Amino acid sequence: METETLLAETLKEYPGNPRKGDIDKIAESLKANGQYKPIVVQKSTNFVLVGNHTLKAIKKLGWDFVDAVILDVDDVEAKRIVLADNRTSDGSTYDYMLLNEMLMSLPDLEGTGYDKAALDQLINTVNPYIPELEHGDTGTRGLGTPIVHYDIIFDNEEQQKIWYDYMKWLRAKYPEAETNAVRLINHIRKVMT
């Protein structure tokens, strides 16, 4: 597939696109990083199949041109592409320890889509098993070398909140332990004896 540079004003957002995006975050990324991936356009209609929010951000920034891949597909194929592009990202998740390490390794958060509040939430709420960071810490203190890794899947937000509250309680109960794994094992041993 070849990428072409097109006039942004000649392209149209896909009608009825159900996906909602954060135009401001995308514009921030475009300003910091440029357009590092092309949008996808249906040849016969000039509808954007992939990258509708990127197009909106480009227009918001006042940029005249956009890089695009043009596909010669019929309307049914176009609709499938729009839906698949929207849906396939829904099934994605993060390895929060790797995400934290990557964010912490940058000199600042510019152009990442993250701000300090989001990073703090990642560290303190979404990922309670990362130890509290001290000034100058790289984010790897006390994590050890994982031998076995488990993902916990909750049925609802209430279960998730109870688990996070339990992790916070463990941290307070066993402050001398370096990791939540050690805290959890200490607590299990105490309860089982």
N, C-alpha and C positions, 0 to 999 in steps of 0.2 A: 504494500500500500504506500502510495506517495502522499506526502503532505503538501497542500497548497496554501498560499496566503490569500485570503479573501477579504473583501470589504465587510466589516461587521454589520453595517446597515442593510446589506443585501440578504442577511440570514434571518430566519424566523424561528421563534421558540416553538417547540413541538406543542400543538394544541392539546389541552387537557392533560399535560404532564402532571402526574400526581405527586411527584417528588418536590419537596420544599427544601431549599438550601439557604445557607447563610452567605448572602452576597457580600457582606462586609468582610467576613473572614477570607473569602475567596479573593476579593479585591486586595486585601492586605498581602496575601500570598503572591498574587500577581505582581504587585509593586516590589516586593522583596526579591522574588525569584524569577520573574518573567513567566511567560507561558511555556511551561516545560512539557506539556503534552497537548496534542491537538484535540479539537472537538471533532465530532463525527456528524456529517451532514448528508441528508438524503438528496441525491442528484436532481430528481424530478420536481421536488417541491421547495428546496432550500430550507426544509425543516431541520432543526438541530435534533439529532437522535441521542447524542451523548455530549453533555457539556452545556446544557441550557443555562445553568447558573454561572458557568464560566463566561458565557456570552453576555449575560446580564452584568456581570462584574466588569468585563471589558468595556461595555458601553458606559457603565457608571464612571469608569476611570477616564472616559473620553478617548479611548484608543480607537483608531480607525480600522486597524487590520487584526485578523485572527487567523491562526494556523488551523487548518482543518483537513481531515480525510473525507473524501467524497465517496459515498457508496451508491451504486446503482441498484437499489432494491425497491420492490413493490411496497404498497402501503401495509400489507400484513407483516412482511418481514421487518419493516420500519417499526411497527408497533411492538413486535417481539423484541427488537433490539432495545428500544426504550425501556420496556418492562424488565428485561434481563439485566440491563445496566443498573437500573434502580435496585432490583432485588438482590443481585449477587453481592453487593456490598453489605446488605442487611445481615447476612450470615457471618460476617467477619467479626472477629473479636481481637483482643490484645493479649499479649504476654506482658502484664503490667510491670513486671520487674525490668524487662528489656525496654519498654517504653519509658519508664522512669530513668533508666541509665542513659538512654539516648537523649532525652530532654536535658538531663543534668550535665551532659557532656558538652552542650552548646554554650557559647559565651553569653547568649541572650535568646529570647524566645521569638524574636522578630521573624515573621513569615512562616511560622510553624502551625498557626491556627490555635496555639495555646497561649494563655496569658498566665500571670503569676497566680491568680485565683484558681484557674483550672489545674495548674501544677500542684498547688497546695491541696486542692480537693483530691487529686490523684494520690498524693502521698498520704493524706490523713483520712480520707473517707473511702474511696474506691479500693484502695490498696492498703489496708491496715497492717498487713504483715511486713511492710517496709518499716524499719526502725525510724524513730524520729531523727531527722537529720540535724547535725550540728554544723555551725559555720565552717565552711571549707570542706565538708564531707562530700565525697563523690557519689554518695547514694548506695554504696555497696557494703558499708560497714555492717557486720553482724549477719549478713545474709548467708554466709557459708557457701559451700559448693553443693548444690542440690544433687541428691542421689536419685530420689523419686519425686515427681511433681504430680500433684492432683489438681484438677479443676473442680470446683464445687458449683453445681447448678441448682439454683433455687427455683421453687415453683412460683414465688411471688416476692414482692418487695418487703413484706413483713418478715418473711423468713431470712432474707438477706440482712435486714436491719438487726434482727436478733443475733445472727452470726457475728456481725460487726461489733455489736455491743458486747458479745461474749469475748471477742478478740481483745477489745479494749479492757475488759475486766481482767482477762489473763495477763495483759501487760502490766496492769496495776498490782495484781496479786503476786506475780513473779518478776519483779523489776530487775532482778540480778541476771535473768536469762537473756541471752543475746538475740534469740530469734523466737518467733511465735511457735515454731516446731518444738523447740526445747520447752517453752512454757506449756504447750499442750501435753507433751509427754510427761513433764513433771506433775501436771494436774491429774492426768490419767493414772499415773502410778500412785498418787496420794489417795485418789478415790477408790482404787482397786485393792488397796491394802487395808 
